[in-house]
Each structure stands twice: as structure tokens, then as C-alpha cells.
Amino acid sequence: MIRTLFLTLSLVGLLCACSEQQYESVLDQTIQAQRWMAGWQPQQVQVGDVRVHYLDNLKTDAQHNLIFVHGYTGNKDMWNRLATRIPSQYRLIALDLLGHGNTDNAPDNRYLLMQQAELLNQFLRTLNLDRVHLVGSSMGGATALLFALHHTDNIETLTLMNSAGVHADRESPFEHAIATGKNPMAIQTIEDFDTMMALIFHDAPWVPQGFKQVLSKRANTRYQHNQYILSEVMLSAHIWRDSGRLYGLMPAFKKPVLIIWGEDDRVLDASSVAVFKDHLPHAETHIFAETGHVPMLEQPAKTANTLMSFLTHHTDAG
């Protein structure tokens, strides 16, 4: 569970009167340890005008490639705890999208979902990955879906976790906040960090104050940038969802689809699952109780088991 990470950090914080620099160092070392446990190696590659950073277990002889796409304000390390639970016969890759993590900002300053999907397309082409199992979370789910709909021949399976892309029957607290001019995912202060944690988790883990300070300061450096990216995501929703274009494309997609959702998602309401099911009737769906917006963090073992059962059923890689 994600609590294990924060418990470790908490013990370090209690055992020493850490300076801010020491908290930063411990946090970075913990992330490095998670990557090591998952078998990841940090990599980067030039994709057109953009330098893309990604994590890769470098199993280039693996029969199946499993690609992870993070959500809004996230990054490639969102998948570390899930990756430790994936069998060794898969090649695992998690990339930072445009303007996220360590990947460059968009040269044209555009972050529409179709731009993100095209970056994914060019990234996979650069790595010579013709057939992939694609997993996307939140905004990354909508990005993965757009890629899959336009590059169906490149898809073996598609997994959507708490995915953006459809209009849910119920408005979420996040959507309500956005409608009133607030963005709970854009962080400037420790209080903002607490609000964000309460939003994305069913039961937010306790985080020591020193680590909150480090994480909120890092997020604050991207505050205006993240606000702008959200405006691009909202424009994408108008172009693809509200216009009906996305719904028109989805029924023709016949590749295997897995949909995982947290029942207590306060970012994208779980009523989205029924909407996805209406347009992807063959999709396998799972709604996890006592889980919020990030099942790969809050329920990594259950998420991994569900994902592997699905992949085993649809491939011979299990």
C-alpha cells in the first residue's frame, strides 16, 4: 500500500531533525528505491522536438510490451508500486507526457489530448514498439483511448483506470470546484496539498509536515503551467467529448478493454463506468470499494491482480 511509503518517510522524519534539503534527499532516495524494486531504469529519447523521459525495465526480448500513461499533474513514478507486482516476462515502460515530469514542454505550447496521443504515437514508433498493451490513468486514460481509436492495429489490449473522456452521470467534487473557478489539483501551499490528497484518495495517508513542504514547493513551481494544461484538457473535452466525436468512434473499437475505477473517486465519478460501458459494451469492468482516483497507488496489489488476470485471459503472456 501507499501507506508503506509514507510510513517509511515518517520514521525517517521522526528519527532526525531534518532540514528541508534532507527531506528532499530522503524523498528522492525513496523514489529511486521504488524504481529499483520495480526493475525500472530511467531513460530518455528524442521524439521530434521533444526530449521524452521514461522508465523502462529494458526487457527488449519480452513478447509483450506494457505501456503506462499517467494523468494530469502526474508523472512516470505514479506506476512504481504497480510495476513491482507485474510478472517479469513483460517489458514495462512508463513515460512522462508533454509538460509533465521531466519531459520537455510542448514547443508550440499546446497540450490538447490529441497532442499527447500523438506524442505517445511518435514515442512508440521511436522505440520500434508496434504492438502494445496500453494502460492509462485519468487524463492518461483519455490520451490512451484517443491513441487506441486512431491506431487500433498497434493495440493488443487497452486498460483505462479512472479515465477521463466521457461525461459522467454525476458531477464529482473536482468537477464542481472547476465549475466554480477553482483547481484543487494545482498546488501552491501545504493546505492545497492536503486538499489534493483528500481528493484523490479514499483514505489519504498521513504525510509528515517536512515532506508536505517539499512536495508542495515542487508543485508550486509548476502552478501556472498546470493551470494552463488544465485549460487545454478542458478544451479537448469540448472537442472530443462534448461534440460527440469520441462517442462516435468508440463502438468500432473491438480490441479487449479493461476498465478499473475507484468507487469513491472524487475527481471523476464512478458513474463514468456505465457511460464507458454504453460505448464499449465488450469492456470488462471492475469498481473497487474503498478506493479513490488512483487505484494503482491506493490498491496496487488488487490493481495488479485484476490487470494480470485480464492480460492472461487475452494473451499467452500470463
N, C-alpha and C positions, 0 to 999 in steps of 0.2 A: 504494500500500500504506500501511497504518497506520504503517509504519516511517518514511515520509517526514515525517509529522508529528513524530514523536519525534526524528528526526534534526535537524529544524529547531530544535526546542526544545533539543536537546543542544548545538548550535552556539552558540545564544544563551547557554546556561548556561556554556559554556567561555570565551566571549569577555568575560564580565563576572562580577565577584564579586557576584552578585545577592543582594539581600535577599529575604526571604520575600514582601514586598509586590511587589517587581519580578518575581519568579517568577509570582505571581498575575496581575499585569498582562500579562505575556507570554502566559500560558496563555489568558487571556480574549481577548486580541487575536488569538491563533491561531484560536480558535473563531469569532470574528467574521469572520476572513478565510475560513474554510471555508464559513461561511454565505453570504458574498458570492459565492464561487466557484460555489456551488450555486444562486444566484439566490433564496435564501430571504430573506424579511422577517419579523422577529419580530412576532407578533400576539397579541392576547388577546381573549376574548369571554366574556360572562357566560352560563353554562349552568345555569339554575336557581339554586341557592345557591352554585355553584362558579365561580370565575374560572379558565378554561382558557387556558393559554398554548400557542402552537403556532407553527410555521414554515410559511410559505406563499410560493410563488413568484408568487401573485396573478394567475395567468393564468386569469381568470374566464371568458374566452371559449373555453377549451380544450374539446375534445369529450369528453375523458376525464379523470377525477379519480383520482389515485393517492394513497392514504392509508396512512401508515406508523405502526405501533403498536409501541413499544419494549417491552423486557422488564423484569423485576424489577430494581430499583435503577438502571435506565437512565433515559434522557431523550430528548427530541426530537433532540438533536445526535448521537445514535448513527447517524443516517442521512445525515449531511452528505457523507461520501465517496462513498456510493452515489448520492446525488442529483445530484452533478456529472456523472454518467455517463448520466443519463436524458435522452432527446430533449426538445427544447424544446416540443413540442406537447402535453405533459401538464401539467395542474395538479398540483403536488406539495404535499402537506400532511403535516406530522409533528407530532403533539400530545404533550404531557405528560399521562400518565394521572393519576388521583386520587393525591395524596400523593407524586408524583414530579416532579422538575424544579422548575418554577416554578408548576405548577398547585396550587390550594388542596388542603389535606387534606379528607378526606370529612367533611361536617358531622355525620354520625352515627357517625363513626369506624369505618366498615365498608369493607373493601377486598376483598370477595369478587369473584371473577372476573365474576359476573353484574352486580355493581355497576359494574365497569369497562366491561363491554359496554354497559350502559345509558347510562353517561356518553358513550361513543362514539356511541350512537344519538342522544342528545339534541344532542351536538356537531354531528353531520352534519345534523340537522334545523335547527339554528340557522343553519348556513351554507347551507341550502337545497340540499344535495347529496343528490339522490335515488338516483343510481346511481354506484357507486364500484368501483374496483379496490382491494382491501384487502390489505395486506401486514403480517403480524405476526411478531415475533420472540420466542421463548421464552414468557414469561408473556403477552406481547402477542399471540403466536400463538394461545394458548388464548382470549384475550379476543376476537380477531378471529373465531375459529371459532365461539364462542358467539353473537356478533353475527350472523354469516352464517347460522347454523342457525335463528335466530329472526326474521331479517329478510332472507330469501332474495331477495325482489323488489328489494332495494336493492343486491344484489351483481352485478357483472359478472364478476369473477374473484376468486379467493382464493389468496393465496400465504402459505405457512407456512414460516418459517425456524427450524430447530432448536426446534420448537414444543413447549410443554407441552401436556398434555391427554390423553395416553394412558400406559399402563403399559408401559414398555419390557421386553423380554425379559432385558436385562442391567442390573444396578444400576450407576449411574455413581459416580465418586468423590464428587461433590457429594451425591448421594442417600445414600451411605454415611455421609458426615460428618453430614448432617442426622439420620440414624437414631441416631447416637451423641451427639446433643445439640449439635453444632457447626454454625455457619452461615458457610461460607467467603466468602459474598458480602456479609456485614456487616463493615465495616472500621472499626477503631479505630486501628491503628498502621501504620507503613510495612511491617512484616512481614506484616500482614494484606493490604495492597495487593499485595505480591509474590505471596502465595498466591492471591489472586483472579486476578491476571494469568496465572499459570501454569495456572489452572483454565479460563479462557475462551479462551485462545489455544493453538493447536497449538505455536507457537514465539513465546513472548512477546517483544515488542520491548524493548530496553533503554530505561529511563527515567531521566534524571538525578535524583539524590537530592533536589534542591530541588523539582522538580515532584512527586515522590512525596510529599514533606512536605505540599505544598499540597493535593494530591488526597486524601490520607489524612485530613487535618484536616477537609476539607469533608465527607468521608464520615462521619467520626466524629460530626459534629453531627446526623446522621440515624440513628445506630446503633440506638437503641431503637425508633425509628419503623420502620426497615427490618425489625427483628426481628419486630415486631408484624405488619407487612404479610405477612411470610412465613407466619406462623401463619394468616392469613386465606386465603392461597393454598393452604396445606395443607388447610384446612377445605373450600375449594372443590373440591379434588381428591377429597375424600371424597364430597361432594355429587354431583359430576358424573361423575367417572371411576370411582371405586371402586363406586358404586352401579349402574353400567351405563347411567345415563341418557344420557350423552353418546354412548356407542356405539350406543344405540338410535336416536338422531336422525341420525347421520352418513350411513347408507346412502341416505336420502331426498334428500340434498343432491346435486344434479346439475350445479351450475354448475362451470365449469372450475377446477381446483385444481392448483397447483404446490407441490411440497414440495422445499425445499432443506435440506441438512444437511451439517455438517462431520463427516467420518469419525472425527476424533479428539476429538469433543465429550466433555468430561469433566463437563459439567453435566447434559445429557440425552442418554443414549447413542443412537448412530446406529441401534441395533436398533429404535428407535421408528418408523423409516420403514416397516418391514414391517407394524407394527401399524396405522399410519395407512392404509396401502395395503389392508389387510384390510377396513377400514370405509369407505374412499373409493377403491374399485377403479379409478375412472376417473382418478385423480390422476396427474399427470406427476411423476416423482421424479428428483432429482439428488443424489448424495452426492459431495462434494468431498474429494479426497485432501489430506492435509497441511493440514487446516483444522479449527479448533475450534468453539466455540459461537457465534461472531459472524462469519459469512462476509461480512457487509456491511462489516466493518472489516478483516478479515484478507485477504479476496479480493474487494475491491469491483468490480474490472473483470469478473471471471468471474461474480460475482453479478449485476451489471447486464446482462451479455450474456445470461445464462440467463433472467433476468426479462423482458428485452425480446423475446427470441425467443418466449417463451410468450405475452406480450401481443400481439405481432404476429400470431401464429397465431390468436388468439381475438378479435381486434378489427381494425378498419381504421385504427388509430392509429399503427401502426409505421412 
